[in-house]
């Protein structure tokens, strides 16, 4: 059996603001040049509704919105993101 290490992968990411309201979401999206998503939620969760490769997902306050090199967006929980990524420029 061979051992492999995952290649470094650079992504851009934004943290969803704590207060998710229509006004704050529009401001957050505009400031960061993100697509025109909208506040919303399902199953009792509130956040920003994102259209991803796998359908609609929700980024809750504190989550990261990740943009891959291929141009896809997806939400990721902070503990998952921080296990896989570290800042390039501190």
Backbone as XML, in Angstrom:
<?xml version="1.0"?>
<chain id="A" units="angstrom">
  <residue number="1" name="UNK">
    <atom name="N" x="0.853" y="-1.174" z="0.000"/>
    <atom name="CA" x="0.000" y="0.000" z="0.000"/>
    <atom name="C" x="0.896" y="1.234" z="0.000"/>
  </residue>
  <residue number="2" name="UNK">
    <atom name="N" x="0.535" y="2.240" z="-0.774"/>
    <atom name="CA" x="1.280" y="3.501" z="-0.849"/>
    <atom name="C" x="0.601" y="4.549" z="0.017"/>
  </residue>
  <residue number="3" name="UNK">
    <atom name="N" x="1.368" y="5.527" z="0.459"/>
    <atom name="CA" x="0.841" y="6.638" z="1.251"/>
    <atom name="C" x="0.850" y="7.887" z="0.398"/>
  </residue>
  <residue number="4" name="UNK">
    <atom name="N" x="-0.206" y="8.677" z="0.487"/>
    <atom name="CA" x="-0.346" y="9.889" z="-0.317"/>
    <atom name="C" x="-0.630" y="11.081" z="0.577"/>
  </residue>
  <residue number="5" name="UNK">
    <atom name="N" x="-0.249" y="12.237" z="0.119"/>
    <atom name="CA" x="-0.592" y="13.482" z="0.795"/>
    <atom name="C" x="-1.425" y="14.317" z="-0.179"/>
  </residue>
  <residue number="6" name="UNK">
    <atom name="N" x="-2.432" y="14.970" z="0.333"/>
    <atom name="CA" x="-3.296" y="15.780" z="-0.521"/>
    <atom name="C" x="-2.537" y="17.006" z="-1.009"/>
  </residue>
  <residue number="7" name="UNK">
    <atom name="N" x="-2.666" y="17.307" z="-2.289"/>
    <atom name="CA" x="-1.999" y="18.476" z="-2.861"/>
    <atom name="C" x="-2.586" y="19.741" z="-2.251"/>
  </residue>
  <residue number="8" name="UNK">
    <atom name="N" x="-1.745" y="20.769" z="-2.090"/>
    <atom name="CA" x="-2.285" y="22.042" z="-1.594"/>
    <atom name="C" x="-3.332" y="22.584" z="-2.562"/>
  </residue>
  <residue number="9" name="UNK">
    <atom name="N" x="-4.376" y="23.118" z="-2.008"/>
    <atom name="CA" x="-5.466" y="23.650" z="-2.823"/>
    <atom name="C" x="-5.822" y="25.022" z="-2.257"/>
  </residue>
  <residue number="10" name="UNK">
    <atom name="N" x="-5.715" y="26.039" z="-3.078"/>
    <atom name="CA" x="-6.022" y="27.384" z="-2.623"/>
    <atom name="C" x="-7.484" y="27.709" z="-2.931"/>
  </residue>
  <residue number="11" name="UNK">
    <atom name="N" x="-8.176" y="28.262" z="-1.946"/>
    <atom name="CA" x="-9.564" y="28.670" z="-2.122"/>
    <atom name="C" x="-9.734" y="30.070" z="-1.548"/>
  </residue>
  <residue number="12" name="UNK">
    <atom name="N" x="-10.760" y="30.754" z="-1.998"/>
    <atom name="CA" x="-11.164" y="32.009" z="-1.376"/>
    <atom name="C" x="-12.340" y="31.672" z="-0.471"/>
  </residue>
  <residue number="13" name="UNK">
    <atom name="N" x="-12.477" y="32.399" z="0.637"/>
    <atom name="CA" x="-13.567" y="32.110" z="1.563"/>
    <atom name="C" x="-13.994" y="33.373" z="2.294"/>
  </residue>
  <residue number="14" name="UNK">
    <atom name="N" x="-15.275" y="33.435" z="2.638"/>
    <atom name="CA" x="-15.864" y="34.533" z="3.378"/>
    <atom name="C" x="-16.624" y="33.952" z="4.557"/>
  </residue>
  <residue number="15" name="UNK">
    <atom name="N" x="-16.623" y="34.655" z="5.680"/>
    <atom name="CA" x="-17.388" y="34.211" z="6.843"/>
    <atom name="C" x="-18.741" y="34.905" z="6.824"/>
  </residue>
  <residue number="16" name="UNK">
    <atom name="N" x="-19.815" y="34.137" z="6.978"/>
    <atom name="CA" x="-21.171" y="34.680" z="6.988"/>
    <atom name="C" x="-21.344" y="35.533" z="8.249"/>
  </residue>
  <residue number="17" name="UNK">
    <atom name="N" x="-21.852" y="36.765" z="8.106"/>
    <atom name="CA" x="-22.014" y="37.639" z="9.276"/>
    <atom name="C" x="-23.000" y="37.072" z="10.292"/>
  </residue>
  <residue number="18" name="UNK">
    <atom name="N" x="-22.846" y="37.525" z="11.535"/>
    <atom name="CA" x="-23.697" y="37.039" z="12.627"/>
    <atom name="C" x="-25.164" y="37.378" z="12.440"/>
  </residue>
  <residue number="19" name="UNK">
    <atom name="N" x="-25.448" y="38.590" z="11.984"/>
    <atom name="CA" x="-26.837" y="39.016" z="11.834"/>
    <atom name="C" x="-27.244" y="38.834" z="10.377"/>
  </residue>
  <residue number="20" name="UNK">
    <atom name="N" x="-28.093" y="37.852" z="10.143"/>
    <atom name="CA" x="-28.541" y="37.571" z="8.783"/>
    <atom name="C" x="-29.914" y="38.201" z="8.585"/>
  </residue>
  <residue number="21" name="UNK">
    <atom name="N" x="-29.918" y="39.362" z="7.933"/>
    <atom name="CA" x="-31.168" y="40.017" z="7.562"/>
    <atom name="C" x="-31.026" y="40.403" z="6.097"/>
  </residue>
  <residue number="22" name="UNK">
    <atom name="N" x="-32.099" y="40.726" z="5.459"/>
    <atom name="CA" x="-32.057" y="41.059" z="4.039"/>
    <atom name="C" x="-31.067" y="42.186" z="3.780"/>
  </residue>
  <residue number="23" name="UNK">
    <atom name="N" x="-31.120" y="43.232" z="4.595"/>
    <atom name="CA" x="-30.236" y="44.379" z="4.398"/>
    <atom name="C" x="-28.767" y="43.982" z="4.595"/>
  </residue>
  <residue number="24" name="UNK">
    <atom name="N" x="-28.485" y="43.250" z="5.652"/>
    <atom name="CA" x="-27.109" y="42.836" z="5.923"/>
    <atom name="C" x="-26.578" y="41.875" z="4.869"/>
  </residue>
  <residue number="25" name="UNK">
    <atom name="N" x="-27.428" y="40.964" z="4.400"/>
    <atom name="CA" x="-26.995" y="39.999" z="3.392"/>
    <atom name="C" x="-26.659" y="40.721" z="2.097"/>
  </residue>
  <residue number="26" name="UNK">
    <atom name="N" x="-27.516" y="41.627" z="1.666"/>
    <atom name="CA" x="-27.249" y="42.358" z="0.419"/>
    <atom name="C" x="-25.948" y="43.147" z="0.525"/>
  </residue>
  <residue number="27" name="UNK">
    <atom name="N" x="-25.715" y="43.773" z="1.674"/>
    <atom name="CA" x="-24.488" y="44.541" z="1.893"/>
    <atom name="C" x="-23.272" y="43.606" z="1.877"/>
  </residue>
  <residue number="28" name="UNK">
    <atom name="N" x="-23.369" y="42.482" z="2.579"/>
    <atom name="CA" x="-22.281" y="41.502" z="2.641"/>
    <atom name="C" x="-21.939" y="40.974" z="1.245"/>
  </residue>
  <residue number="29" name="UNK">
    <atom name="N" x="-22.958" y="40.609" z="0.471"/>
    <atom name="CA" x="-22.739" y="40.066" z="-0.867"/>
    <atom name="C" x="-22.110" y="41.112" z="-1.780"/>
  </residue>
  <residue number="30" name="UNK">
    <atom name="N" x="-22.615" y="42.339" z="-1.723"/>
    <atom name="CA" x="-22.105" y="43.407" z="-2.581"/>
    <atom name="C" x="-20.655" y="43.746" z="-2.224"/>
  </residue>
  <residue number="31" name="UNK">
    <atom name="N" x="-20.354" y="43.845" z="-0.930"/>
    <atom name="CA" x="-18.994" y="44.179" z="-0.487"/>
    <atom name="C" x="-17.981" y="43.126" z="-0.933"/>
  </residue>
  <residue number="32" name="UNK">
    <atom name="N" x="-18.397" y="41.882" z="-1.018"/>
    <atom name="CA" x="-17.489" y="40.791" z="-1.344"/>
    <atom name="C" x="-17.597" y="40.318" z="-2.790"/>
  </residue>
  <residue number="33" name="UNK">
    <atom name="N" x="-18.421" y="40.998" z="-3.596"/>
    <atom name="CA" x="-18.552" y="40.631" z="-5.004"/>
    <atom name="C" x="-19.122" y="39.242" z="-5.220"/>
  </residue>
  <residue number="34" name="UNK">
    <atom name="N" x="-20.011" y="38.811" z="-4.325"/>
    <atom name="CA" x="-20.607" y="37.477" z="-4.421"/>
    <atom name="C" x="-21.901" y="37.524" z="-5.231"/>
  </residue>
  <residue number="35" name="UNK">
    <atom name="N" x="-22.348" y="36.375" z="-5.746"/>
    <atom name="CA" x="-23.608" y="36.335" z="-6.501"/>
    <atom name="C" x="-24.781" y="36.847" z="-5.667"/>
  </residue>
  <residue number="36" name="UNK">
    <atom name="N" x="-25.863" y="37.141" z="-6.319"/>
    <atom name="CA" x="-27.037" y="37.700" z="-5.658"/>
    <atom name="C" x="-27.874" y="36.608" z="-5.000"/>
  </residue>
  <residue number="37" name="UNK">
    <atom name="N" x="-27.328" y="36.016" z="-3.936"/>
    <atom name="CA" x="-28.079" y="35.035" z="-3.168"/>
    <atom name="C" x="-29.052" y="35.775" z="-2.260"/>
  </residue>
  <residue number="38" name="UNK">
    <atom name="N" x="-29.738" y="35.080" z="-1.419"/>
    <atom name="CA" x="-30.722" y="35.739" z="-0.576"/>
    <atom name="C" x="-30.789" y="35.093" z="0.802"/>
  </residue>
  <residue number="39" name="UNK">
    <atom name="N" x="-31.229" y="35.880" z="1.797"/>
    <atom name="CA" x="-31.404" y="35.284" z="3.120"/>
    <atom name="C" x="-32.578" y="34.323" z="3.088"/>
  </residue>
  <residue number="40" name="UNK">
    <atom name="N" x="-32.519" y="33.329" z="3.901"/>
    <atom name="CA" x="-33.611" y="32.370" z="3.954"/>
    <atom name="C" x="-33.201" y="31.206" z="4.811"/>
  </residue>
  <residue number="41" name="UNK">
    <atom name="N" x="-33.890" y="30.132" z="4.652"/>
    <atom name="CA" x="-33.549" y="28.962" z="5.435"/>
    <atom name="C" x="-34.573" y="27.872" z="5.242"/>
  </residue>
  <residue number="42" name="UNK">
    <atom name="N" x="-34.257" y="26.753" z="5.828"/>
    <atom name="CA" x="-35.180" y="25.632" z="5.824"/>
    <atom name="C" x="-34.856" y="24.777" z="7.025"/>
  </residue>
  <residue number="43" name="UNK">
    <atom name="N" x="-35.756" y="23.959" z="7.434"/>
    <atom name="CA" x="-35.607" y="23.095" z="8.605"/>
    <atom name="C" x="-35.229" y="23.883" z="9.856"/>
  </residue>
  <residue number="44" name="UNK">
    <atom name="N" x="-35.783" y="25.078" z="10.006"/>
    <atom name="CA" x="-35.530" y="25.875" z="11.192"/>
    <atom name="C" x="-34.174" y="26.552" z="11.216"/>
  </residue>
  <residue number="45" name="UNK">
    <atom name="N" x="-33.458" y="26.527" z="10.108"/>
    <atom name="CA" x="-32.133" y="27.151" z="10.042"/>
    <atom name="C" x="-32.232" y="28.444" z="9.244"/>
  </residue>
  <residue number="46" name="UNK">
    <atom name="N" x="-31.511" y="29.466" z="9.685"/>
    <atom name="CA" x="-31.483" y="30.732" z="8.971"/>
    <atom name="C" x="-30.083" y="31.000" z="8.460"/>
  </residue>
  <residue number="47" name="UNK">
    <atom name="N" x="-29.995" y="31.662" z="7.328"/>
    <atom name="CA" x="-28.691" y="31.990" z="6.769"/>
    <atom name="C" x="-28.832" y="32.505" z="5.360"/>
  </residue>
  <residue number="48" name="UNK">
    <atom name="N" x="-27.796" y="32.283" z="4.558"/>
    <atom name="CA" x="-27.787" y="32.703" z="3.166"/>
    <atom name="C" x="-27.984" y="31.465" z="2.306"/>
  </residue>
  <residue number="49" name="UNK">
    <atom name="N" x="-28.989" y="31.503" z="1.445"/>
    <atom name="CA" x="-29.262" y="30.378" z="0.549"/>
    <atom name="C" x="-28.314" y="30.482" z="-0.642"/>
  </residue>
  <residue number="50" name="UNK">
    <atom name="N" x="-27.564" y="29.406" z="-0.890"/>
    <atom name="CA" x="-26.562" y="29.376" z="-1.955"/>
    <atom name="C" x="-26.925" y="28.281" z="-2.946"/>
  </residue>
  <residue number="51" name="UNK">
    <atom name="N" x="-26.860" y="28.617" z="-4.227"/>
    <atom name="CA" x="-27.037" y="27.608" z="-5.274"/>
    <atom name="C" x="-25.680" y="26.970" z="-5.528"/>
  </residue>
  <residue number="52" name="UNK">
    <atom name="N" x="-25.554" y="25.676" z="-5.213"/>
    <atom name="CA" x="-24.284" y="24.958" z="-5.372"/>
    <atom name="C" x="-24.430" y="23.899" z="-6.457"/>
  </residue>
  <residue number="53" name="UNK">
    <atom name="N" x="-23.331" y="23.201" z="-6.743"/>
    <atom name="CA" x="-23.377" y="22.091" z="-7.700"/>
    <atom name="C" x="-24.348" y="21.020" z="-7.254"/>
  </residue>
  <residue number="54" name="UNK">
    <atom name="N" x="-24.535" y="20.900" z="-5.953"/>
    <atom name="CA" x="-25.380" y="19.837" z="-5.384"/>
    <atom name="C" x="-26.772" y="20.340" z="-5.020"/>
  </residue>
  <residue number="55" name="UNK">
    <atom name="N" x="-27.183" y="21.484" z="-5.559"/>
    <atom name="CA" x="-28.485" y="22.042" z="-5.229"/>
    <atom name="C" x="-28.353" y="23.181" z="-4.235"/>
  </residue>
  <residue number="56" name="UNK">
    <atom name="N" x="-29.482" y="23.600" z="-3.700"/>
    <atom name="CA" x="-29.477" y="24.708" z="-2.745"/>
    <atom name="C" x="-28.998" y="24.242" z="-1.377"/>
  </residue>
  <residue number="57" name="UNK">
    <atom name="N" x="-28.088" y="25.045" z="-0.794"/>
    <atom name="CA" x="-27.599" y="24.784" z="0.552"/>
    <atom name="C" x="-27.639" y="26.093" z="1.311"/>
  </residue>
  <residue number="58" name="UNK">
    <atom name="N" x="-27.552" y="26.004" z="2.624"/>
    <atom name="CA" x="-27.623" y="27.217" z="3.435"/>
    <atom name="C" x="-26.320" y="27.419" z="4.195"/>
  </residue>
  <residue number="59" name="UNK">
    <atom name="N" x="-25.828" y="28.649" z="4.151"/>
    <atom name="CA" x="-24.655" y="29.048" z="4.939"/>
    <atom name="C" x="-25.183" y="29.824" z="6.131"/>
  </residue>
  <residue number="60" name="UNK">
    <atom name="N" x="-24.964" y="29.278" z="7.315"/>
    <atom name="CA" x="-25.455" y="29.902" z="8.543"/>
    <atom name="C" x="-24.432" y="30.907" z="9.064"/>
  </residue>
  <residue number="61" name="UNK">
    <atom name="N" x="-24.850" y="31.805" z="9.966"/>
    <atom name="CA" x="-23.893" y="32.741" z="10.562"/>
    <atom name="C" x="-22.694" y="31.987" z="11.150"/>
  </residue>
  <residue number="62" name="UNK">
    <atom name="N" x="-21.490" y="32.474" z="10.830"/>
    <atom name="CA" x="-20.259" y="31.841" z="11.293"/>
    <atom name="C" x="-19.678" y="30.845" z="10.306"/>
  </residue>
  <residue number="63" name="UNK">
    <atom name="N" x="-20.504" y="30.337" z="9.363"/>
    <atom name="CA" x="-20.011" y="29.417" z="8.338"/>
    <atom name="C" x="-19.128" y="30.168" z="7.350"/>
  </residue>
  <residue number="64" name="UNK">
    <atom name="N" x="-18.347" y="29.409" z="6.618"/>
    <atom name="CA" x="-17.542" y="29.960" z="5.528"/>
    <atom name="C" x="-18.276" y="29.704" z="4.215"/>
  </residue>
  <residue number="65" name="UNK">
    <atom name="N" x="-18.195" y="30.674" z="3.308"/>
    <atom name="CA" x="-18.631" y="30.468" z="1.927"/>
    <atom name="C" x="-17.333" y="30.324" z="1.142"/>
  </residue>
  <residue number="66" name="UNK">
    <atom name="N" x="-17.154" y="29.166" z="0.530"/>
    <atom name="CA" x="-15.903" y="28.843" z="-0.152"/>
    <atom name="C" x="-16.100" y="28.937" z="-1.662"/>
  </residue>
  <residue number="67" name="UNK">
    <atom name="N" x="-15.131" y="29.561" z="-2.333"/>
    <atom name="CA" x="-15.096" y="29.625" z="-3.791"/>
    <atom name="C" x="-13.907" y="28.791" z="-4.236"/>
  </residue>
  <residue number="68" name="UNK">
    <atom name="N" x="-14.174" y="27.733" z="-5.008"/>
    <atom name="CA" x="-13.103" y="26.856" z="-5.480"/>
    <atom name="C" x="-12.422" y="27.458" z="-6.701"/>
  </residue>
  <residue number="69" name="UNK">
    <atom name="N" x="-11.282" y="26.891" z="-7.065"/>
    <atom name="CA" x="-10.567" y="27.345" z="-8.263"/>
    <atom name="C" x="-11.408" y="27.125" z="-9.518"/>
  </residue>
  <residue number="70" name="UNK">
    <atom name="N" x="-12.309" y="26.165" z="-9.453"/>
    <atom name="CA" x="-13.166" y="25.852" z="-10.604"/>
    <atom name="C" x="-14.352" y="26.800" z="-10.712"/>
  </residue>
  <residue number="71" name="UNK">
    <atom name="N" x="-14.520" y="27.698" z="-9.718"/>
    <atom name="CA" x="-15.598" y="28.680" z="-9.769"/>
    <atom name="C" x="-16.882" y="28.253" z="-9.080"/>
  </residue>
  <residue number="72" name="UNK">
    <atom name="N" x="-16.820" y="27.203" z="-8.268"/>
    <atom name="CA" x="-18.007" y="26.735" z="-7.555"/>
    <atom name="C" x="-18.010" y="27.270" z="-6.126"/>
  </residue>
  <residue number="73" name="UNK">
    <atom name="N" x="-19.195" y="27.586" z="-5.630"/>
    <atom name="CA" x="-19.367" y="28.046" z="-4.251"/>
    <atom name="C" x="-20.012" y="26.944" z="-3.432"/>
  </residue>
  <residue number="74" name="UNK">
    <atom name="N" x="-19.630" y="26.864" z="-2.163"/>
    <atom name="CA" x="-20.317" y="25.960" z="-1.243"/>
    <atom name="C" x="-20.095" y="26.442" z="0.181"/>
  </residue>
  <residue number="75" name="UNK">
    <atom name="N" x="-21.047" y="26.178" z="1.077"/>
    <atom name="CA" x="-20.867" y="26.547" z="2.483"/>
    <atom name="C" x="-20.109" y="25.451" z="3.225"/>
  </residue>
  <residue number="76" name="UNK">
    <atom name="N" x="-19.369" y="25.849" z="4.250"/>
    <atom name="CA" x="-18.656" y="24.867" z="5.058"/>
    <atom name="C" x="-18.663" y="25.328" z="6.507"/>
  </residue>
  <residue number="77" name="UNK">
    <atom name="N" x="-18.911" y="24.401" z="7.421"/>
    <atom name="CA" x="-18.927" y="24.700" z="8.852"/>
    <atom name="C" x="-17.519" y="25.098" z="9.305"/>
  </residue>
  <residue number="78" name="UNK">
    <atom name="N" x="-17.411" y="25.997" z="10.294"/>
    <atom name="CA" x="-16.100" y="26.490" z="10.724"/>
    <atom name="C" x="-15.114" y="25.389" z="11.123"/>
  </residue>
  <residue number="79" name="UNK">
    <atom name="N" x="-15.570" y="24.394" z="11.895"/>
    <atom name="CA" x="-14.631" y="23.358" z="12.342"/>
    <atom name="C" x="-14.091" y="22.535" z="11.175"/>
  </residue>
  <residue number="80" name="UNK">
    <atom name="N" x="-14.920" y="22.299" z="10.157"/>
    <atom name="CA" x="-14.473" y="21.556" z="8.978"/>
    <atom name="C" x="-13.500" y="22.400" z="8.162"/>
  </residue>
  <residue number="81" name="UNK">
    <atom name="N" x="-13.836" y="23.673" z="7.959"/>
    <atom name="CA" x="-12.991" y="24.560" z="7.175"/>
    <atom name="C" x="-11.620" y="24.712" z="7.827"/>
  </residue>
  <residue number="82" name="UNK">
    <atom name="N" x="-11.606" y="24.952" z="9.130"/>
    <atom name="CA" x="-10.354" y="25.220" z="9.843"/>
    <atom name="C" x="-9.466" y="23.982" z="9.949"/>
  </residue>
  <residue number="83" name="UNK">
    <atom name="N" x="-10.037" y="22.783" z="9.853"/>
    <atom name="CA" x="-9.222" y="21.563" z="9.836"/>
    <atom name="C" x="-8.483" y="21.414" z="8.508"/>
  </residue>
  <residue number="84" name="UNK">
    <atom name="N" x="-9.091" y="21.930" z="7.430"/>
    <atom name="CA" x="-8.518" y="21.731" z="6.090"/>
    <atom name="C" x="-7.736" y="22.930" z="5.559"/>
  </residue>
  <residue number="85" name="UNK">
    <atom name="N" x="-7.947" y="24.104" z="6.127"/>
    <atom name="CA" x="-7.352" y="25.334" z="5.560"/>
    <atom name="C" x="-6.658" y="26.151" z="6.627"/>
  </residue>
  <residue number="86" name="UNK">
    <atom name="N" x="-5.666" y="26.894" z="6.198"/>
    <atom name="CA" x="-5.042" y="27.899" z="7.060"/>
    <atom name="C" x="-4.795" y="29.136" z="6.207"/>
  </residue>
  <residue number="87" name="UNK">
    <atom name="N" x="-4.794" y="30.308" z="6.821"/>
    <atom name="CA" x="-4.627" y="31.543" z="6.054"/>
    <atom name="C" x="-3.272" y="31.573" z="5.329"/>
  </residue>
  <residue number="88" name="UNK">
    <atom name="N" x="-3.286" y="32.098" z="4.114"/>
    <atom name="CA" x="-2.051" y="32.234" z="3.341"/>
    <atom name="C" x="-1.341" y="33.516" z="3.757"/>
  </residue>
  <residue number="89" name="UNK">
    <atom name="N" x="-2.105" y="34.598" z="3.895"/>
    <atom name="CA" x="-1.529" y="35.874" z="4.307"/>
    <atom name="C" x="-2.158" y="36.285" z="5.636"/>
  </residue>
  <residue number="90" name="UNK">
    <atom name="N" x="-1.342" y="36.346" z="6.664"/>
    <atom name="CA" x="-1.853" y="36.653" z="8.003"/>
    <atom name="C" x="-1.666" y="38.111" z="8.306"/>
  </residue>
</chain>
